[in-house]
Amino acid sequence: MARSYHLQLSLWALHLLGSWAFFPPGSRTIQQTFSSVVSSSASSSSSSSSSSASPTQLHAYKKIFVAGGSKGVGRQIVHQILGKNDGTAVVALVRDPEVAADLNSLSTETAPITAIVGNAMDQKTVENAMDGCDAAISTLGGGTSANDQGQRVDYTGNSNVIESAGILGVTRIVLVTTIGCGDSRGAITEPVYETLKGAIDAKNKAENLLIKYYTNSNWTIIRPGGLKSEPMTGRAVLTADPTVLGLIHREDVARLVLQALHSPKTERQILSAIDPTIESTYASDKPIEPFEL
């Protein structure tokens, strides 16, 4: 029992110390309501149907902002976008100039990237970096400690991404947090929660900000389980079940984040991400119902 507990605690600590993605919200197209009598003509019906379509259904996002792209899940997201070589541009906000230089050296005509050096704890820096993007992903996370002002990037950084997306009218945001937030609190044990309470509560606060106050945003929240750094298995899944628990590779989280980004079915959904094929002492032993993308 003691070994099982310590393993679970260690894995979740590693998970929360990694970069995380809370995907900044964009505005959803809303069908206008008219007080006049609605025309029954075919052209009117077609126009109404078109106006209610989601931005995710209407086009692929071609310039994606990534907060937390210097390492972990965020770095994997950047590499997977660039690996498509389909012209999709990436704007990555990173703190380390050497990391920025390394990312910028990867830029090509078919896989352009602009890495900007800046601190996500400063809202204007985030806003300036995001300007011109049509989707945002945040994988920000700062582990178990706050800065000298008592702020955690898990909340302050993510809230800056969310606020900036709202100001700029970014159409899509994906926020990556962790199992243990919101209604998935019961999926982790009390000792794990108490140890990582500060980080989990800060991430939970960012989730609530996105859900409650950015009501016109087109958001998705993804809560991964304990993170591993091995190559992806391709068998990890998203699920709407908040009680699941398990492990997942960072590459698989990135894959699922990008699939969710482009799927209209994930709009305004909170999803857990685990790999049911990875054995662990605390993984859920019940069948996992995958979320259909």
N, C-alpha and C positions, 0 to 999 in steps of 0.2 A: 504493500500500500504506500509506504513512504517513497519508494522509488518511482511508483506511478505518479504520485503527486508532484514530486520534484521535476519529472520529465514534462508534465503538463505545464507547470509554472515556467520552466525554462523556455519551452517552445513558444508560449504566449509572450514572454518577454522579448524574444527575438523577433517575433511578429510585430510587436508594437514599436520596436526600435528601428524598423525599416521605414523607407519612404512610403507614403500612402497617397491615395487619390480620392479626393472628394470632387466629384465632377460638377463644376460651376453651372448654374442654371441658365437656360436661355428662355426666350419668350415663346410661348406656344400660340399658333395662329388660332384666333377665336372667331367663330362665325357670328356676324352681326345680326342683331334682331331688329326687325323693322316693325313699326306700329301700323303700317298700311296693310291692306289685304295682300296675302302672299299669292303670287301668280302661280297658276298650275301648269304653265307651259313647260315644255321639255328643256328649253334653254335656261329657264330660271332654276329648274331642278338641278341641272348640270352645274350651274354656277354655284349653287348652295353647297353641293357636294364637294366641289373643288376648294371652297373657302374654308371648309371644316377639316381639311386634310392636315395631318401633322407635318411639321418641318422634316422629321425623320423619314417620312414616307415620300416627301417631295424631292429630296436631293441628298446626295452623299456629302458629308462634311469634308471640306478640302483644305482647311487650315485649322489645325487643332492645337490648342494651348495645353501644355502639360506642366503642372506644378509638382515638384518632387522628382524630376526626371534625371537627377544625378546618380541615383542608385536604386537598388531594389526593384519593386514592381514598376515604379515610374520609369526607370531606365529600360526595363524590358518592354514597356509600352512604346517608348520612343523607337527602340530597335525594330519592333514588329511593324510599326507604321512605315518606317523607312524601308523595311524589307519588302514591302509590296511594290515599290518602284512604280507607283501609279500617279505620281505627281502630287500626292497629298503632302502638304507642308506641315512641319512641326515647329512650334515656338516653345522652347523649354526655358523655364526660369530656374536657375541654379545659383548657388552661393559661391562656389569655388571657380575662380578664373581658369584654372587648369582643366577642370571638367568642361567648362564652356568651350575652351579651345579644342579639346578632344572631340566634343560633339560637333562643333562647327566644321571640323576637318572631314566629317562624314558626308557633308552636304553634296548633293549632285543635282543635276537638272531634273531628274525624275524622282528624286527623294530629297527635297530641300529641307534643311533644318536651320533655324536661327536660335542659338543658345544665348540667353541674356543673363548677365551677372546681376543678381539682386537679391534682396531679402523679402521673403513672402510675408514677414511680419509687418511690412510697410504697405498699406493699401494702395497708395498711389503708384508705387513701383509695380505692383501686380497689375493694376489697371493699365498702365502704359505698356507693359509687356503683352497683355492680352488684346490690346486694341487691334482690330482687323481680323481677329479669329472668329470662326463661326461655331466652335464647340470648345469645351474646356473639360479637362480631367484633372482631378487633384488626388494625389497619393501622399499628401503631406502628413508627417507624423514625427514626433520628437522624443518618443520613448517615455521614460519615467520621471523626467525632470522638467521644471519650468525655467524661464530665463530670470534675470535679476528683477524684472518687474512683475514676476509671478505669472507671466503669460506662457501659454503653451502653443506651439505651432499647430497642434492637433485641433485647437479651436480658433485661435487668432489668425493663423495662416489660412486655414480653410474658410473662415468667415470673410477674409479679404478676397479670396477667389470668388466666393459666392456673391459678395457685394459688387465686385468689379464686373462680373458677368451680368448682373442686373443693370448696372449703370450703362454698360456698353450694348446691351441688347443681344448678348450672345445667346444663340438659339438652343443650346444643348449643354447640359452639365452632368458629369458622372462623378460622384463622390465615393471614394473608397475609404471605408472605416474599419470595423472589426466585429466579428462575432463577440457578443457581450454588450453591445450597444442596444438601446431601446428594448423592443420586445424579445430580443435574443439574450437578455441578461441572464435568464434562467439556464441557458445552455452551458455556462461556465460555472465552476465551483466557487464557493464563497471565498476560500483562501486566495484563489487566483484573482478574483475581482478586487479583494482588499489590497493585494500587492500592487495591482496595476490600476487602481481606482482613479488616480489623477488623469491618466491618459485616456482611459475608457470614458470617463465623465466628460472630458473635453471634446472627444469625438462625438459623443452623444449630443452635446450642446450644439455642435456644428450641424448635425443631422436635423435637430429640431428647428434651427434657424432656417435651413433650406426648406423644410416641409411647411412650417407654419407661416413664414413671412414672405416667401417668394412664391406666392400662389399662382403667378402667371408663368413660372419657369417650367421648363421641360426637363425634369431631373430623373436620375436613377441613382440609388444608393446601393453599393455592393459591399458586403461584409465578409471578407475572407476568414477562413479558419487559421490555424497555426501555419506559419510559412516555412517552406523549405526552399533551398537554392539549387536543387538538382534540375536537370532538363525536364521539360514538360512531358507529361504522359499522354496528353490529349484526351484524358478520360474524366477530367474535373468537370463539375456541373454547377449551374446556378439553381437555387431552389427558393421557393417562397416560404418554406417551412422555417420559422425562427428558432426551432428547438434543436436543430442539427448541430453537430460538432465534429471536427475532424481536421485533417491536414490538407495542404495544397501547395504545389510548387509555384514560385513567383512567376515563372513563364506562363503557367496555366492561368493565373489570375489576370495577367496582361491580356492573354488571348480572350478570356471571357469578358473583360472590360471593353475591348474593342468590338466584340460581337454585340454586346449590349448597347454600345454607343449607336450603332447603326440599325438597331431593331426597335421599331415603334412599339412592340409589345412590352418593352421594359420601361416605357415612360411612366413616371410616378409610381415606380415599383421599388420595394426594398427587398434585396435578394442576398441570401447567404451563398458563399462559394466554397465548396470543399471537393476533395477527390475521394470518392467512396472506395477506391481501389487501394488506397494507402492505409496499411494497418497501423494502428496505434492503440495504446492502452485506454484511451478515453474517447475514441471515435464513436459516433452514434452507431448502435447495433440494429437500428430499424431501417427498413427500406427507404431510400431517398427518392422523392418524386422530383425529377428535373423540371425546371421551368422551360417551357417551349419558347425558343427565340424566333 
